[in-house]
Amino acid sequence: MPAGQTTTRDDAVDRILDAAYELFSRRGIRAVGVDQLIERSGVAKATFYRHFPSKDDLVLAFLALRDQIWTVDLIISDARSRGNTAEEQLLAIFDVFGDWFQREDFEACSFINVLLEMGREHPLGKASIGYLARIRGHIQELAKEAGLQRTEEFARSWHILMKGSIISATEGDVLASKRAQQMAAWLIDQHRGPDAA
């Protein structure tokens, strides 16, 4: 879990979630066994299962934590702090991505990873789809604040740029965030003012 991210939960829950966050975000879901999680967290098996009756329960808790730490606390909050207007804040998302892509611990998007690994019909895949929709909701809110037109369509197109830049960065494209930001500026222009309605 990123430094400085502490919680007020029970210590055993925190240790289990710390272990899950590290292992799931780097190695995926199926590659990580319950025994590894128990060993890494240093809790007894009974303690683990008391808090998380199944591995899927733990994955759902991991996804919720990921949403808070990365979507809300990092991406959206940091982008909002980097821009004076909603349009600037939208474009700043790709500056935040650029910093993230350069990190040695860059691990791509856990929601996309879990969705692809588990499939859209699996409960964990469905949960990932829900968190991806929440990201679009944040984008749509910024688009409304910016006075853009057709904000739902805008948010869906913007989200394609976000997801595409993450995949490109995973492939090794060091300019992925800048390329996406340029296309994002064009997208804003297409949704600005009454002529865009």
Summary of the structure (lengths in Angstrom):
residues: 197
radius of gyration: 18.2
end to end distance: 42.6
largest distance: 62.4
contacts: 598
relative contact order: 0.10
helix: 75%
strand: 1%
